[in-house]
């Protein structure tokens, strides 16, 4: 395959997932201020899991970029 396409297919989904993870973190922080505890027990763990996966994707992007230099 083309090198640029390979790079795009590697980086793009991981960058998007990192952005989704950041949005989930921000949403979880906002949501926890306004809603009851039983909802927080459902929403917050899900948003933290998505944010953790987004952080993992971001670290993969950084590692791959460093290796490509």
C-alpha positions in Angstrom: 0.0 0.0 0.0 0.9 3.6 -0.2 2.9 4.9 2.7 0.7 8.0 3.2 -2.4 5.9 3.2 -0.8 3.6 5.7 0.0 6.5 7.9 -3.5 7.9 7.6 -5.1 4.6 8.5 -2.9 4.3 11.5 -3.1 7.8 12.9 -6.6 9.0 12.0 -8.6 6.5 14.1 -6.3 6.9 17.0 -6.5 10.6 16.9 -10.3 10.5 16.6 -10.5 8.1 19.6 -8.2 10.4 21.6 -10.5 13.3 20.9 -13.6 11.2 21.8 -11.8 10.2 25.1 -11.1 13.9 25.9 -14.8 14.7 25.2 -15.9 11.8 27.4 -13.7 13.0 30.2 -15.1 16.6 29.9 -18.7 15.3 29.7 -18.1 13.1 32.8 -16.7 16.0 34.7 -19.7 18.2 33.7 -22.3 15.5 34.3 -21.0 14.7 37.8 -21.8 18.3 39.0 -25.5 18.3 38.2 -27.0 14.8 38.5 -27.7 12.3 41.3 -25.2 9.8 42.6 -26.9 6.7 41.1 -26.6 8.2 37.6 -23.0 9.1 38.3 -22.3 5.4 39.2 -23.4 4.5 35.6 -22.2 7.4 33.5 -18.8 8.2 35.2 -17.3 4.7 34.9 -18.2 4.5 31.2 -16.8 8.0 30.5 -13.6 7.1 32.4 -13.2 3.9 30.4 -13.6 5.8 27.2 -11.2 8.5 28.3 -8.6 5.8 29.4 -8.9 4.2 25.9 -8.5 7.6 24.4 -5.3 8.2 26.4 -4.0 4.8 25.3 -4.7 5.8 21.6 -2.9 9.1 22.1 0.1 7.4 23.6 0.2 5.0 20.6 0.2 8.0 18.2 3.0 9.7 20.1 5.1 6.5 20.2 4.6 5.9 16.5 5.4 9.5 15.6 8.7 9.3 17.7 9.7 6.1 16.0 9.1 7.6 12.6 11.5 10.5 13.2 
